[in-house]
Amino acid sequence: MSKETYHSLCRTEESIPLFSQDWWLDAACGKANWDVLLIEHNHRILAAWPLYMPLPGVVILPPWTQTMGIWLAPSPHDAKYASTLEHRQTLCHQLIDRLHARSFLQHFNHAFTDWLPFYRAGYRQTTRYTYLLPDLKNVEHLWENMSQNIRRNIRKAREQHRITVRLGVPADDFVRIQAQTFERQHMKNKQDPRVLRRLIDVCRQRGQGEIWGGYDEQGRLHAAAFVVWQKRAAYYLAGGGDPALRQSGAHSLVLWEAIQFAALHSDTFDFEGSMLPGVERFFREFGGIQTPYFAISKRTLSLTDRIRLRWKRRMSPF
């Protein structure tokens, strides 16, 4: 019954972050691989905690899902801060007491700012950072707030390399160009491309996601970005570029066009920042506000769990 109740909540509650929406979890996890803990009072949901459990007792983040964590119902506008904080901590304690996991890791949305209940329960926390662009409607301010380097790259892509940005990049082309980016960095992409394709399909069907691509006059795809959105925020989920064409500045232009489009649907653009120095610097230069969020964990996966998880990911159609 909890999942049915949560499905109903997601249809009516706009404050639930996109990555905790039921349709996103169905696509990212597989319908049978996630569940939710709820706290209700007088037929009203006070708190919800969706959980991805690929193995019994193991809670981790699904593929291509930046944050999850606990959703707390908005407090009355006239509520005192101290009372609100106590109420929310009580709800978190109740949820933590109901969580029976031998291994846990979730990245919480940046709006979740109080991890004290987890600290008291023996969990660990690492601070991570993203970059946010608020007030997306003020395009002139966004442009002026970007670094000279980003603005120069955008102009170079347009004027020197004649890059044209198009919507609707085929999923196959996007997966290919993203794989090239990881190859250039001598890194292995641990995310499942099958899940990425499924998320692209469902976001397009719902009108909540699209891929922007920068093409030259020869029709070559220089760079691409997959952005998803809801009213509260748009998120840069994934991107990539052709290593042989990366000097054209196309990636900056593609993101700039995506940001302007996101302003039609969302209030904020979230780069879902990386801790990698080069990626973090690129996001920072768009003028976003550095914003902390929590990575909360308890224990680590055993070797047996890791082997079982890798096997399940290879064999599962989800």
C-alpha positions as protocol buffer text, in pm:
chain_id: "A"
residue {
  index: 1
  type: MET
  ca { x: 0 y: 0 z: 0 }
}
residue {
  index: 2
  type: SER
  ca { x: 290 y: 241 z: 64 }
}
residue {
  index: 3
  type: LYS
  ca { x: 387 y: 256 z: -304 }
}
residue {
  index: 4
  type: GLU
  ca { x: 27 y: 308 z: -414 }
}
residue {
  index: 5
  type: THR
  ca { x: -4 y: 595 z: -166 }
}
residue {
  index: 6
  type: TYR
  ca { x: 324 y: 739 z: -286 }
}
residue {
  index: 7
  type: HIS
  ca { x: 211 y: 720 z: -649 }
}
residue {
  index: 8
  type: SER
  ca { x: -89 y: 932 z: -552 }
}
residue {
  index: 9
  type: LEU
  ca { x: 132 y: 1178 z: -365 }
}
residue {
  index: 10
  type: CYS
  ca { x: 362 y: 1225 z: -664 }
}
residue {
  index: 11
  type: ARG
  ca { x: 66 y: 1315 z: -882 }
}
residue {
  index: 12
  type: THR
  ca { x: -33 y: 1606 z: -655 }
}
residue {
  index: 13
  type: GLU
  ca { x: 278 y: 1726 z: -468 }
}
residue {
  index: 14
  type: GLU
  ca { x: 501 y: 1957 z: -674 }
}
residue {
  index: 15
  type: SER
  ca { x: 767 y: 1988 z: -404 }
}
residue {
  index: 16
  type: ILE
  ca { x: 890 y: 1628 z: -449 }
}
residue {
  index: 17
  type: PRO
  ca { x: 1223 y: 1648 z: -636 }
}
residue {
  index: 18
  type: LEU
  ca { x: 1233 y: 1499 z: -983 }
}
residue {
  index: 19
  type: PHE
  ca { x: 1475 y: 1220 z: -889 }
}
residue {
  index: 20
  type: SER
  ca { x: 1234 y: 1104 z: -616 }
}
residue {
  index: 21
  type: GLN
  ca { x: 930 y: 1101 z: -842 }
}
residue {
  index: 22
  type: ASP
  ca { x: 769 y: 761 z: -886 }
}
residue {
  index: 23
  type: TRP
  ca { x: 797 y: 760 z: -1267 }
}
residue {
  index: 24
  type: TRP
  ca { x: 1169 y: 838 z: -1245 }
}
residue {
  index: 25
  type: LEU
  ca { x: 1226 y: 557 z: -995 }
}
residue {
  index: 26
  type: ASP
  ca { x: 1032 y: 310 z: -1212 }
}
residue {
  index: 27
  type: ALA
  ca { x: 1264 y: 388 z: -1503 }
}
residue {
  index: 28
  type: ALA
  ca { x: 1591 y: 415 z: -1310 }
}
residue {
  index: 29
  type: CYS
  ca { x: 1543 y: 126 z: -1069 }
}
residue {
  index: 30
  type: GLY
  ca { x: 1290 y: -105 z: -1230 }
}
residue {
  index: 31
  type: LYS
  ca { x: 941 y: -108 z: -1078 }
}
residue {
  index: 32
  type: ALA
  ca { x: 1016 y: -401 z: -848 }
}
residue {
  index: 33
  type: ASN
  ca { x: 1347 y: -269 z: -713 }
}
residue {
  index: 34
  type: TRP
  ca { x: 1238 y: 32 z: -511 }
}
residue {
  index: 35
  type: ASP
  ca { x: 1009 y: 93 z: -219 }
}
residue {
  index: 36
  type: VAL
  ca { x: 914 y: 382 z: 5 }
}
residue {
  index: 37
  type: LEU
  ca { x: 875 y: 448 z: 376 }
}
residue {
  index: 38
  type: LEU
  ca { x: 587 y: 679 z: 469 }
}
residue {
  index: 39
  type: ILE
  ca { x: 472 y: 858 z: 782 }
}
residue {
  index: 40
  type: GLU
  ca { x: 105 y: 955 z: 779 }
}
residue {
  index: 41
  type: HIS
  ca { x: -120 y: 1137 z: 1024 }
}
residue {
  index: 42
  type: ASN
  ca { x: -492 y: 1196 z: 980 }
}
residue {
  index: 43
  type: HIS
  ca { x: -470 y: 1072 z: 619 }
}
residue {
  index: 44
  type: ARG
  ca { x: -197 y: 1324 z: 539 }
}
residue {
  index: 45
  type: ILE
  ca { x: 154 y: 1220 z: 440 }
}
residue {
  index: 46
  type: LEU
  ca { x: 408 y: 1400 z: 659 }
}
residue {
  index: 47
  type: ALA
  ca { x: 724 y: 1234 z: 526 }
}
residue {
  index: 48
  type: ALA
  ca { x: 830 y: 999 z: 250 }
}
residue {
  index: 49
  type: TRP
  ca { x: 1158 y: 820 z: 189 }
}
residue {
  index: 50
  type: PRO
  ca { x: 1198 y: 635 z: -143 }
}
residue {
  index: 51
  type: LEU
  ca { x: 1465 y: 365 z: -140 }
}
residue {
  index: 52
  type: TYR
  ca { x: 1643 y: 175 z: -417 }
}
residue {
  index: 53
  type: MET
  ca { x: 1724 y: -176 z: -294 }
}
residue {
  index: 54
  type: PRO
  ca { x: 1899 y: -384 z: -561 }
}
residue {
  index: 55
  type: LEU
  ca { x: 1986 y: -644 z: -295 }
}
residue {
  index: 56
  type: PRO
  ca { x: 1816 y: -728 z: 36 }
}
residue {
  index: 57
  type: GLY
  ca { x: 1950 y: -494 z: 303 }
}
residue {
  index: 58
  type: VAL
  ca { x: 2141 y: -275 z: 54 }
}
residue {
  index: 59
  type: VAL
  ca { x: 2024 y: 81 z: -18 }
}
residue {
  index: 60
  type: ILE
  ca { x: 2216 y: 279 z: -281 }
}
residue {
  index: 61
  type: LEU
  ca { x: 2153 y: 540 z: -550 }
}
residue {
  index: 62
  type: PRO
  ca { x: 2000 y: 413 z: -876 }
}
residue {
  index: 63
  type: PRO
  ca { x: 2190 y: 468 z: -1202 }
}
residue {
  index: 64
  type: TRP
  ca { x: 2177 y: 822 z: -1342 }
}
residue {
  index: 65
  type: THR
  ca { x: 2005 y: 949 z: -1027 }
}
residue {
  index: 66
  type: GLN
  ca { x: 2182 y: 1242 z: -866 }
}
residue {
  index: 67
  type: THR
  ca { x: 1998 y: 1271 z: -533 }
}
residue {
  index: 68
  type: MET
  ca { x: 1720 y: 1105 z: -335 }
}
residue {
  index: 69
  type: GLY
  ca { x: 1668 y: 1125 z: 41 }
}
residue {
  index: 70
  type: ILE
  ca { x: 1380 y: 1214 z: 269 }
}
residue {
  index: 71
  type: TRP
  ca { x: 1092 y: 1434 z: 154 }
}
residue {
  index: 72
  type: LEU
  ca { x: 921 y: 1632 z: 430 }
}
residue {
  index: 73
  type: ALA
  ca { x: 584 y: 1796 z: 381 }
}
residue {
  index: 74
  type: PRO
  ca { x: 605 y: 2178 z: 368 }
}
residue {
  index: 75
  type: SER
  ca { x: 549 y: 2341 z: 706 }
}
residue {
  index: 76
  type: PRO
  ca { x: 277 y: 2602 z: 769 }
}
residue {
  index: 77
  type: HIS
  ca { x: 397 y: 2954 z: 692 }
}
residue {
  index: 78
  type: ASP
  ca { x: 328 y: 3071 z: 1048 }
}
residue {
  index: 79
  type: ALA
  ca { x: 514 y: 2783 z: 1216 }
}
residue {
  index: 80
  type: LYS
  ca { x: 802 y: 2875 z: 1446 }
}
residue {
  index: 81
  type: TYR
  ca { x: 1146 y: 2770 z: 1325 }
}
residue {
  index: 82
  type: ALA
  ca { x: 1234 y: 2580 z: 1644 }
}
residue {
  index: 83
  type: SER
  ca { x: 906 y: 2388 z: 1634 }
}
residue {
  index: 84
  type: THR
  ca { x: 950 y: 2306 z: 1265 }
}
residue {
  index: 85
  type: LEU
  ca { x: 1305 y: 2180 z: 1321 }
}
residue {
  index: 86
  type: GLU
  ca { x: 1199 y: 1959 z: 1613 }
}
residue {
  index: 87
  type: HIS
  ca { x: 907 y: 1819 z: 1413 }
}
residue {
  index: 88
  type: ARG
  ca { x: 1125 y: 1736 z: 1115 }
}
residue {
  index: 89
  type: GLN
  ca { x: 1395 y: 1576 z: 1326 }
}
residue {
  index: 90
  type: THR
  ca { x: 1130 y: 1359 z: 1493 }
}
residue {
  index: 91
  type: LEU
  ca { x: 1004 y: 1244 z: 1153 }
}
residue {
  index: 92
  type: CYS
  ca { x: 1357 y: 1162 z: 1039 }
}
residue {
  index: 93
  type: HIS
  ca { x: 1426 y: 963 z: 1356 }
}
residue {
  index: 94
  type: GLN
  ca { x: 1108 y: 764 z: 1300 }
}
residue {
  index: 95
  type: LEU
  ca { x: 1204 y: 683 z: 942 }
}
residue {
  index: 96
  type: ILE
  ca { x: 1561 y: 589 z: 1034 }
}
residue {
  index: 97
  type: ASP
  ca { x: 1427 y: 352 z: 1302 }
}
residue {
  index: 98
  type: ARG
  ca { x: 1223 y: 177 z: 1032 }
}
residue {
  index: 99
  type: LEU
  ca { x: 1513 y: 142 z: 791 }
}
residue {
  index: 100
  type: HIS
  ca { x: 1672 y: -200 z: 820 }
}
residue {
  index: 101
  type: ALA
  ca { x: 1976 y: -186 z: 593 }
}
residue {
  index: 102
  type: ARG
  ca { x: 2320 y: -329 z: 651 }
}
residue {
  index: 103
  type: SER
  ca { x: 2463 y: -92 z: 387 }
}
residue {
  index: 104
  type: PHE
  ca { x: 2331 y: 254 z: 298 }
}
residue {
  index: 105
  type: LEU
  ca { x: 2433 y: 539 z: 69 }
}
residue {
  index: 106
  type: GLN
  ca { x: 2219 y: 824 z: -57 }
}
residue {
  index: 107
  type: HIS
  ca { x: 2292 y: 1175 z: -181 }
}
residue {
  index: 108
  type: PHE
  ca { x: 2029 y: 1406 z: -38 }
}
residue {
  index: 109
  type: ASN
  ca { x: 1876 y: 1701 z: -222 }
}
residue {
  index: 110
  type: HIS
  ca { x: 2041 y: 2030 z: -126 }
}
residue {
  index: 111
  type: ALA
  ca { x: 1712 y: 2145 z: 31 }
}
residue {
  index: 112
  type: PHE
  ca { x: 1767 y: 1885 z: 306 }
}
residue {
  index: 113
  type: THR
  ca { x: 1994 y: 2074 z: 548 }
}
residue {
  index: 114
  type: ASP
  ca { x: 1974 y: 1889 z: 881 }
}
residue {
  index: 115
  type: TRP
  ca { x: 2151 y: 1554 z: 905 }
}
residue {
  index: 116
  type: LEU
  ca { x: 2162 y: 1547 z: 1287 }
}
residue {
  index: 117
  type: PRO
  ca { x: 1915 y: 1255 z: 1314 }
}
residue {
  index: 118
  type: PHE
  ca { x: 2151 y: 1048 z: 1097 }
}
residue {
  index: 119
  type: TYR
  ca { x: 2455 y: 1154 z: 1300 }
}
residue {
  index: 120
  type: ARG
  ca { x: 2283 y: 1044 z: 1620 }
}
residue {
  index: 121
  type: ALA
  ca { x: 2199 y: 710 z: 1459 }
}
residue {
  index: 122
  type: GLY
  ca { x: 2563 y: 641 z: 1370 }
}
residue {
  index: 123
  type: TYR
  ca { x: 2564 y: 741 z: 1003 }
}
residue {
  index: 124
  type: ARG
  ca { x: 2844 y: 929 z: 828 }
}
residue {
  index: 125
  type: GLN
  ca { x: 2819 y: 1239 z: 611 }
}
residue {
  index: 126
  type: THR
  ca { x: 3039 y: 1381 z: 336 }
}
residue {
  index: 127
  type: THR
  ca { x: 2966 y: 1726 z: 198 }
}
residue {
  index: 128
  type: ARG
  ca { x: 2949 y: 1751 z: -179 }
}
residue {
  index: 129
  type: TYR
  ca { x: 2881 y: 2054 z: -399 }
}
residue {
  index: 130
  type: THR
  ca { x: 2667 y: 2147 z: -692 }
}
residue {
  index: 131
  type: TYR
  ca { x: 2621 y: 2479 z: -871 }
}
residue {
  index: 132
  type: LEU
  ca { x: 2281 y: 2646 z: -906 }
}
residue {
  index: 133
  type: LEU
  ca { x: 2164 y: 2919 z: -1142 }
}
residue {
  index: 134
  type: PRO
  ca { x: 1861 y: 3087 z: -982 }
}
residue {
  index: 135
  type: ASP
  ca { x: 1635 y: 3340 z: -1152 }
}
residue {
  index: 136
  type: LEU
  ca { x: 1658 y: 3177 z: -1495 }
}
residue {
  index: 137
  type: LYS
  ca { x: 1421 y: 3432 z: -1647 }
}
residue {
  index: 138
  type: ASN
  ca { x: 1690 y: 3704 z: -1623 }
}
residue {
  index: 139
  type: VAL
  ca { x: 1891 y: 3592 z: -1927 }
}
residue {
  index: 140
  type: GLU
  ca { x: 2094 y: 3914 z: -1944 }
}
residue {
  index: 141
  type: HIS
  ca { x: 2212 y: 3868 z: -1585 }
}
residue {
  index: 142
  type: LEU
  ca { x: 2302 y: 3505 z: -1653 }
}
residue {
  index: 143
  type: TRP
  ca { x: 2514 y: 3606 z: -1952 }
}
residue {
  index: 144
  type: GLU
  ca { x: 2694 y: 3884 z: -1764 }
}
residue {
  index: 145
  type: ASN
  ca { x: 2764 y: 3656 z: -1468 }
}
residue {
  index: 146
  type: MET
  ca { x: 2943 y: 3390 z: -1676 }
}
residue {
  index: 147
  type: SER
  ca { x: 3320 y: 3391 z: -1699 }
}
residue {
  index: 148
  type: GLN
  ca { x: 3494 y: 3552 z: -1994 }
}
residue {
  index: 149
  type: ASN
  ca { x: 3620 y: 3208 z: -2092 }
}
residue {
  index: 150
  type: ILE
  ca { x: 3269 y: 3060 z: -2127 }
}
residue {
  index: 151
  type: ARG
  ca { x: 3141 y: 3361 z: -2321 }
}
residue {
  index: 152
  type: ARG
  ca { x: 3444 y: 3342 z: -2550 }
}
residue {
  index: 153
  type: ASN
  ca { x: 3382 y: 2972 z: -2615 }
}
residue {
  index: 154
  type: ILE
  ca { x: 3018 y: 3039 z: -2699 }
}
residue {
  index: 155
  type: ARG
  ca { x: 3112 y: 3310 z: -2947 }
}
residue {
  index: 156
  type: LYS
  ca { x: 3386 y: 3092 z: -3098 }
}
residue {
  index: 157
  type: ALA
  ca { x: 3144 y: 2802 z: -3146 }
}
residue {
  index: 158
  type: ARG
  ca { x: 2890 y: 3025 z: -3319 }
}
residue {
  index: 159
  type: GLU
  ca { x: 3110 y: 3253 z: -3527 }
}
residue {
  index: 160
  type: GLN
  ca { x: 3428 y: 3061 z: -3598 }
}
residue {
  index: 161
  type: HIS
  ca { x: 3308 y: 2701 z: -3612 }
}
residue {
  index: 162
  type: ARG
  ca { x: 2951 y: 2772 z: -3726 }
}
residue {
  index: 163
  type: ILE
  ca { x: 2802 y: 2541 z: -3466 }
}
residue {
  index: 164
  type: THR
  ca { x: 2423 y: 2506 z: -3473 }
}
residue {
  index: 165
  type: VAL
  ca { x: 2242 y: 2372 z: -3166 }
}
residue {
  index: 166
  type: ARG
  ca { x: 1957 y: 2130 z: -3231 }
}
residue {
  index: 167
  type: LEU
  ca { x: 1707 y: 1956 z: -3008 }
}
residue {
  index: 168
  type: GLY
  ca { x: 1629 y: 1586 z: -3032 }
}
residue {
  index: 169
  type: VAL
  ca { x: 1973 y: 1427 z: -3065 }
}
residue {
  index: 170
  type: PRO
  ca { x: 1918 y: 1051 z: -3119 }
}
residue {
  index: 171
  type: ALA
  ca { x: 1982 y: 848 z: -2805 }
}
residue {
  index: 172
  type: ASP
  ca { x: 2233 y: 626 z: -2987 }
}
residue {
  index: 173
  type: ASP
  ca { x: 2440 y: 929 z: -3090 }
}
residue {
  index: 174
  type: PHE
  ca { x: 2432 y: 1065 z: -2738 }
}
residue {
  index: 175
  type: VAL
  ca { x: 2542 y: 738 z: -2577 }
}
residue {
  index: 176
  type: ARG
  ca { x: 2823 y: 710 z: -2832 }
}
residue {
  index: 177
  type: ILE
  ca { x: 2960 y: 1061 z: -2779 }
}
residue {
  index: 178
  type: GLN
  ca { x: 2938 y: 1024 z: -2402 }
}
residue {
  index: 179
  type: ALA
  ca { x: 3138 y: 700 z: -2421 }
}
residue {
  index: 180
  type: GLN
  ca { x: 3404 y: 885 z: -2621 }
}
residue {
  index: 181
  type: THR
  ca { x: 3435 y: 1140 z: -2340 }
}
residue {
  index: 182
  type: PHE
  ca { x: 3505 y: 869 z: -2083 }
}
residue {
  index: 183
  type: GLU
  ca { x: 3755 y: 704 z: -2317 }
}
residue {
  index: 184
  type: ARG
  ca { x: 3943 y: 1033 z: -2357 }
}
residue {
  index: 185
  type: GLN
  ca { x: 3965 y: 1064 z: -1978 }
}
residue {
  index: 186
  type: HIS
  ca { x: 4076 y: 700 z: -1944 }
}
residue {
  index: 187
  type: MET
  ca { x: 3780 y: 640 z: -1715 }
}
residue {
  index: 188
  type: LYS
  ca { x: 3514 y: 370 z: -1708 }
}
residue {
  index: 189
  type: ASN
  ca { x: 3153 y: 479 z: -1706 }
}
residue {
  index: 190
  type: LYS
  ca { x: 2997 y: 276 z: -1426 }
}
residue {
  index: 191
  type: GLN
  ca { x: 2644 y: 388 z: -1516 }
}
residue {
  index: 192
  type: ASP
  ca { x: 2425 y: 153 z: -1719 }
}
residue {
  index: 193
  type: PRO
  ca { x: 2358 y: 289 z: -2072 }
}
residue {
  index: 194
  type: ARG
  ca { x: 2038 y: 80 z: -2089 }
}
residue {
  index: 195
  type: VAL
  ca { x: 1898 y: 282 z: -1799 }
}
residue {
  index: 196
  type: LEU
  ca { x: 2008 y: 605 z: -1965 }
}
residue {
  index: 197
  type: ARG
  ca { x: 1819 y: 515 z: -2282 }
}
residue {
  index: 198
  type: ARG
  ca { x: 1509 y: 431 z: -2079 }
}
residue {
  index: 199
  type: LEU
  ca { x: 1528 y: 764 z: -1894 }
}
residue {
  index: 200
  type: ILE
  ca { x: 1567 y: 953 z: -2222 }
}
residue {
  index: 201
  type: ASP
  ca { x: 1257 y: 779 z: -2358 }
}
residue {
  index: 202
  type: VAL
  ca { x: 1036 y: 841 z: -2054 }
}
residue {
  index: 203
  type: CYS
  ca { x: 1148 y: 1203 z: -2012 }
}
residue {
  index: 204
  type: ARG
  ca { x: 1072 y: 1273 z: -2377 }
}
residue {
  index: 205
  type: GLN
  ca { x: 732 y: 1106 z: -2348 }
}
residue {
  index: 206
  type: ARG
  ca { x: 648 y: 1321 z: -2045 }
}
residue {
  index: 207
  type: GLY
  ca { x: 791 y: 1640 z: -2194 }
}
residue {
  index: 208
  type: GLN
  ca { x: 1042 y: 1665 z: -1908 }
}
residue {
  index: 209
  type: GLY
  ca { x: 1374 y: 1606 z: -2076 }
}
residue {
  index: 210
  type: GLU
  ca { x: 1563 y: 1649 z: -2402 }
}
residue {
  index: 211
  type: ILE
  ca { x: 1908 y: 1624 z: -2558 }
}
residue {
  index: 212
  type: TRP
  ca { x: 2075 y: 1928 z: -2711 }
}
residue {
  index: 213
  type: GLY
  ca { x: 2351 y: 1878 z: -2968 }
}
residue {
  index: 214
  type: GLY
  ca { x: 2599 y: 2111 z: -3133 }
}
residue {
  index: 215
  type: TYR
  ca { x: 2654 y: 2032 z: -3505 }
}
residue {
  index: 216
  type: ASP
  ca { x: 2892 y: 2188 z: -3755 }
}
residue {
  index: 217
  type: GLU
  ca { x: 2821 y: 2255 z: -4123 }
}
residue {
  index: 218
  type: GLN
  ca { x: 2945 y: 1905 z: -4212 }
}
residue {
  index: 219
  type: GLY
  ca { x: 2683 y: 1754 z: -3983 }
}
residue {
  index: 220
  type: ARG
  ca { x: 2936 y: 1638 z: -3722 }
}
residue {
  index: 221
  type: LEU
  ca { x: 2815 y: 1625 z: -3362 }
}
residue {
  index: 222
  type: HIS
  ca { x: 3068 y: 1816 z: -3148 }
}
residue {
  index: 223
  type: ALA
  ca { x: 2898 y: 1801 z: -2808 }
}
residue {
  index: 224
  type: ALA
  ca { x: 2565 y: 1706 z: -2650 }
}
residue {
  index: 225
  type: ALA
  ca { x: 2384 y: 1753 z: -2319 }
}
residue {
  index: 226
  type: PHE
  ca { x: 2088 y: 1571 z: -2165 }
}
residue {
  index: 227
  type: VAL
  ca { x: 1880 y: 1801 z: -1943 }
}
residue {
  index: 228
  type: VAL
  ca { x: 1571 y: 1704 z: -1743 }
}
residue {
  index: 229
  type: TRP
  ca { x: 1331 y: 1936 z: -1566 }
}
residue {
  index: 230
  type: GLN
  ca { x: 1035 y: 2005 z: -1346 }
}
residue {
  index: 231
  type: LYS
  ca { x: 899 y: 2340 z: -1228 }
}
residue {
  index: 232
  type: ARG
  ca { x: 1132 y: 2376 z: -930 }
}
residue {
  index: 233
  type: ALA
  ca { x: 1453 y: 2298 z: -1118 }
}
residue {
  index: 234
  type: ALA
  ca { x: 1616 y: 2173 z: -1435 }
}
residue {
  index: 235
  type: TYR
  ca { x: 1911 y: 1935 z: -1406 }
}
residue {
  index: 236
  type: TYR
  ca { x: 2211 y: 1876 z: -1629 }
}
residue {
  index: 237
  type: LEU
  ca { x: 2208 y: 1499 z: -1610 }
}
residue {
  index: 238
  type: ALA
  ca { x: 2478 y: 1395 z: -1857 }
}
residue {
  index: 239
  type: GLY
  ca { x: 2687 y: 1523 z: -2144 }
}
residue {
  index: 240
  type: GLY
  ca { x: 2976 y: 1448 z: -2371 }
}
residue {
  index: 241
  type: GLY
  ca { x: 3185 y: 1569 z: -2659 }
}
residue {
  index: 242
  type: ASP
  ca { x: 3383 y: 1434 z: -2952 }
}
residue {
  index: 243
  type: PRO
  ca { x: 3748 y: 1434 z: -2835 }
}
residue {
  index: 244
  type: ALA
  ca { x: 3868 y: 1531 z: -3184 }
}
residue {
  index: 245
  type: LEU
  ca { x: 3640 y: 1838 z: -3188 }
}
residue {
  index: 246
  type: ARG
  ca { x: 3651 y: 1954 z: -2828 }
}
residue {
  index: 247
  type: GLN
  ca { x: 3834 y: 2282 z: -2905 }
}
residue {
  index: 248
  type: SER
  ca { x: 3535 y: 2426 z: -3090 }
}
residue {
  index: 249
  type: GLY
  ca { x: 3361 y: 2554 z: -2776 }
}
residue {
  index: 250
  type: ALA
  ca { x: 3047 y: 2362 z: -2867 }
}
residue {
  index: 251
  type: HIS
  ca { x: 2992 y: 2221 z: -2518 }
}
residue {
  index: 252
  type: SER
  ca { x: 2963 y: 2572 z: -2372 }
}
residue {
  index: 253
  type: LEU
  ca { x: 2721 y: 2676 z: -2647 }
}
residue {
  index: 254
  type: VAL
  ca { x: 2508 y: 2363 z: -2607 }
}
residue {
  index: 255
  type: LEU
  ca { x: 2473 y: 2417 z: -2234 }
}
residue {
  index: 256
  type: TRP
  ca { x: 2394 y: 2786 z: -2277 }
}
residue {
  index: 257
  type: GLU
  ca { x: 2113 y: 2703 z: -2519 }
}
residue {
  index: 258
  type: ALA
  ca { x: 1982 y: 2435 z: -2282 }
}
residue {
  index: 259
  type: ILE
  ca { x: 1985 y: 2680 z: -1990 }
}
residue {
  index: 260
  type: GLN
  ca { x: 1781 y: 2934 z: -2186 }
}
residue {
  index: 261
  type: PHE
  ca { x: 1530 y: 2665 z: -2283 }
}
residue {
  index: 262
  type: ALA
  ca { x: 1510 y: 2546 z: -1920 }
}
residue {
  index: 263
  type: ALA
  ca { x: 1401 y: 2897 z: -1820 }
}
residue {
  index: 264
  type: LEU
  ca { x: 1071 y: 2829 z: -1998 }
}
residue {
  index: 265
  type: HIS
  ca { x: 994 y: 2540 z: -1761 }
}
residue {
  index: 266
  type: SER
  ca { x: 1194 y: 2582 z: -1440 }
}
residue {
  index: 267
  type: ASP
  ca { x: 1300 y: 2838 z: -1183 }
}
residue {
  index: 268
  type: THR
  ca { x: 1654 y: 2709 z: -1125 }
}
residue {
  index: 269
  type: PHE
  ca { x: 1922 y: 2528 z: -1326 }
}
residue {
  index: 270
  type: ASP
  ca { x: 2118 y: 2268 z: -1130 }
}
residue {
  index: 271
  type: PHE
  ca { x: 2448 y: 2153 z: -1279 }
}
residue {
  index: 272
  type: GLU
  ca { x: 2450 y: 1853 z: -1043 }
}
residue {
  index: 273
  type: GLY
  ca { x: 2813 y: 1936 z: -981 }
}
residue {
  index: 274
  type: SER
  ca { x: 3109 y: 1707 z: -993 }
}
residue {
  index: 275
  type: MET
  ca { x: 3394 y: 1686 z: -744 }
}
residue {
  index: 276
  type: LEU
  ca { x: 3637 y: 1634 z: -1034 }
}
residue {
  index: 277
  type: PRO
  ca { x: 3847 y: 1953 z: -1065 }
}
residue {
  index: 278
  type: GLY
  ca { x: 3807 y: 2005 z: -1440 }
}
residue {
  index: 279
  type: VAL
  ca { x: 3432 y: 1944 z: -1443 }
}
residue {
  index: 280
  type: GLU
  ca { x: 3376 y: 2151 z: -1128 }
}
residue {
  index: 281
  type: ARG
  ca { x: 3566 y: 2445 z: -1279 }
}
residue {
  index: 282
  type: PHE
  ca { x: 3363 y: 2426 z: -1602 }
}
residue {
  index: 283
  type: PHE
  ca { x: 3034 y: 2438 z: -1409 }
}
residue {
  index: 284
  type: ARG
  ca { x: 3160 y: 2714 z: -1179 }
}
residue {
  index: 285
  type: GLU
  ca { x: 3243 y: 2937 z: -1475 }
}
residue {
  index: 286
  type: PHE
  ca { x: 2877 y: 2950 z: -1576 }
}
residue {
  index: 287
  type: GLY
  ca { x: 2824 y: 3172 z: -1271 }
}
residue {
  index: 288
  type: GLY
  ca { x: 2630 y: 2929 z: -1056 }
}
residue {
  index: 289
  type: ILE
  ca { x: 2609 y: 2954 z: -679 }
}
residue {
  index: 290
  type: GLN
  ca { x: 2812 y: 2686 z: -502 }
}
residue {
  index: 291
  type: THR
  ca { x: 2562 y: 2485 z: -297 }
}
residue {
  index: 292
  type: PRO
  ca { x: 2643 y: 2201 z: -54 }
}
residue {
  index: 293
  type: TYR
  ca { x: 2449 y: 1877 z: -28 }
}
residue {
  index: 294
  type: PHE
  ca { x: 2494 y: 1566 z: 185 }
}
residue {
  index: 295
  type: ALA
  ca { x: 2622 y: 1220 z: 94 }
}
residue {
  index: 296
  type: ILE
  ca { x: 2502 y: 1012 z: 390 }
}
residue {
  index: 297
  type: SER
  ca { x: 2621 y: 656 z: 439 }
}
residue {
  index: 298
  type: LYS
  ca { x: 2645 y: 368 z: 681 }
}
residue {
  index: 299
  type: ARG
  ca { x: 2888 y: 79 z: 633 }
}
residue {
  index: 300
  type: THR
  ca { x: 3017 y: -22 z: 294 }
}
residue {
  index: 301
  type: LEU
  ca { x: 2927 y: -301 z: 59 }
}
residue {
  index: 302
  type: SER
  ca { x: 3095 y: -629 z: 135 }
}
residue {
  index: 303
  type: LEU
  ca { x: 3291 y: -806 z: -139 }
}
residue {
  index: 304
  type: THR
  ca { x: 3007 y: -1058 z: -170 }
}
residue {
  index: 305
  type: ASP
  ca { x: 2751 y: -780 z: -208 }
}
residue {
  index: 306
  type: ARG
  ca { x: 2962 y: -609 z: -474 }
}
residue {
  index: 307
  type: ILE
  ca { x: 2994 y: -930 z: -676 }
}
residue {
  index: 308
  type: ARG
  ca { x: 2620 y: -998 z: -648 }
}
residue {
  index: 309
  type: LEU
  ca { x: 2538 y: -639 z: -745 }
}
residue {
  index: 310
  type: ARG
  ca { x: 2763 y: -648 z: -1053 }
}
residue {
  index: 311
  type: TRP
  ca { x: 2610 y: -979 z: -1160 }
}
residue {
  index: 312
  type: LYS
  ca { x: 2256 y: -847 z: -1115 }
}
residue {
  index: 313
  type: ARG
  ca { x: 2331 y: -534 z: -1319 }
}
residue {
  index: 314
  type: ARG
  ca { x: 2468 y: -742 z: -1606 }
}
residue {
  index: 315
  type: MET
  ca { x: 2177 y: -986 z: -1606 }
}
residue {
  index: 316
  type: SER
  ca { x: 1886 y: -754 z: -1529 }
}
residue {
  index: 317
  type: PRO
  ca { x: 1678 y: -610 z: -1816 }
}
residue {
  index: 318
  type: PHE
  ca { x: 1616 y: -304 z: -1595 }
}
